[in-house]
């Protein structure tokens, strides 16, 4: 089967499935990750998250692409979850690579991902 080059070989079908999960249960954005010492201005990094109540789905994403992490989400006092919630997260250069891998398969969040990738460009300090 065809594969897309990344840290690991990932099948096109798997990338399309992951893109569907991001479209439905994910978020993409810039996250403040610190401050520049000299200027005092904030530092930002790209962050991608996918939430799900089945931790196995998120662990499969992590294992399939070869990076990112999975953790249990803690409910806020305003939420009344009946199931545990988990979250796959990837940041920095790996988030950029992740976004580039699944971009061809995104439907709902495609414009947002394209805009973020265009805005930050190739020489932006991607962070950790």
C-alpha positions as CSV (number, residue, x, y, z in Angstrom):
1,X,0.0,0.0,0.0
2,X,1.2,3.6,-0.6
3,X,2.8,5.3,2.3
4,X,3.7,8.9,3.2
5,X,7.2,9.6,4.3
6,X,7.6,10.8,7.9
7,X,9.4,9.6,11.0
8,X,7.6,6.3,10.4
9,X,6.0,5.0,7.2
10,X,2.3,5.7,7.5
11,X,-0.3,4.3,5.2
12,X,-2.5,6.7,3.2
13,X,-5.6,5.1,4.7
14,X,-4.4,5.7,8.2
15,X,-3.6,9.4,7.5
16,X,-7.1,9.8,6.1
17,X,-8.6,8.2,9.2
18,X,-6.5,10.5,11.5
19,X,-7.5,13.5,9.5
20,X,-11.2,12.6,10.0
21,X,-10.6,12.3,13.8
22,X,-8.9,15.8,13.8
23,X,-11.8,17.2,11.7
24,X,-14.4,15.8,14.1
25,X,-12.8,15.8,17.6
26,X,-9.6,17.9,17.3
27,X,-8.2,21.4,17.5
28,X,-5.4,23.2,15.8
29,X,-3.9,26.5,16.9
30,X,-1.0,28.4,18.3
31,X,-0.1,28.0,22.0
32,X,1.9,30.4,24.1
33,X,4.9,28.3,25.3
34,X,7.0,30.9,27.1
35,X,8.6,34.3,26.8
36,X,11.6,35.7,25.0
37,X,14.1,36.8,27.6
38,X,15.5,39.7,25.7
39,X,12.3,41.3,24.4
40,X,9.8,40.0,26.9
41,X,7.5,39.1,24.1
42,X,5.5,35.8,24.1
43,X,6.8,32.7,22.3
44,X,4.3,30.6,20.4
45,X,4.3,27.0,19.1
46,X,1.9,25.1,16.9
47,X,-0.3,22.7,18.9
48,X,-2.6,20.0,17.6
49,X,-5.0,18.0,19.9
50,X,-7.5,15.2,19.3
51,X,-9.9,14.2,22.0
52,X,-11.7,10.9,22.5
53,X,-13.2,8.7,25.2
54,X,-11.4,5.6,23.9
55,X,-7.7,5.9,24.9
56,X,-6.8,3.1,22.5
57,X,-7.7,5.3,19.4
58,X,-5.3,8.0,20.6
59,X,-2.6,5.6,21.5
60,X,-3.0,4.1,18.0
61,X,-2.4,7.6,16.5
62,X,0.7,8.1,18.6
63,X,2.1,4.7,17.7
64,X,1.2,5.1,14.0
65,X,2.9,8.4,13.5
66,X,5.6,7.8,16.0
67,X,5.3,11.0,18.1
68,X,3.0,13.0,20.4
69,X,1.6,12.0,23.7
70,X,-1.7,10.8,25.2
71,X,-3.0,11.9,28.6
72,X,-6.3,11.8,30.5
73,X,-8.2,15.1,30.4
74,X,-9.3,16.5,33.8
75,X,-12.9,17.7,33.8
76,X,-13.5,21.3,34.7
77,X,-16.2,22.0,37.4
78,X,-18.5,23.1,34.6
79,X,-18.4,19.8,32.8
80,X,-20.5,16.7,33.7
81,X,-18.7,13.9,31.7
82,X,-20.1,10.5,32.1
83,X,-17.0,8.9,30.5
84,X,-13.3,9.5,30.9
85,X,-11.8,11.8,28.2
86,X,-8.4,11.5,26.7
87,X,-6.3,13.7,24.5
88,X,-3.6,13.1,21.9
89,X,-1.3,16.2,21.7
90,X,1.6,17.1,19.5
91,X,3.5,20.5,19.4
92,X,6.3,22.3,17.8
93,X,8.1,20.9,14.8
94,X,6.4,17.6,15.1
95,X,3.0,19.3,15.0
96,X,4.1,21.0,11.8
97,X,5.1,17.7,10.3
98,X,1.8,16.1,11.5
99,X,-0.2,18.9,9.9
100,X,1.7,18.5,6.6
101,X,1.1,14.7,6.7
102,X,-2.7,14.9,7.1
103,X,-3.4,18.2,5.2
104,X,-4.4,16.4,1.9
105,X,-7.1,14.5,3.8
106,X,-8.6,17.3,6.0
107,X,-12.0,18.6,5.1
108,X,-13.3,20.8,7.9
109,X,-10.1,22.2,9.4
110,X,-8.1,22.3,6.1
111,X,-8.3,26.1,5.7
112,X,-7.3,26.7,9.3
113,X,-4.3,24.4,9.0
114,X,-3.3,25.9,5.7
115,X,-3.5,29.4,7.1
116,X,-1.4,28.5,10.2
117,X,1.2,26.8,8.0
118,X,1.3,29.8,5.7
119,X,1.4,32.4,8.4
120,X,4.3,30.8,10.4
121,X,6.3,29.9,7.3
122,X,9.5,27.8,7.3
123,X,11.8,29.9,9.4
124,X,9.4,30.6,12.3
125,X,10.8,29.3,15.7
126,X,8.6,26.2,16.0
127,X,9.5,25.6,19.6
128,X,10.1,22.2,21.2
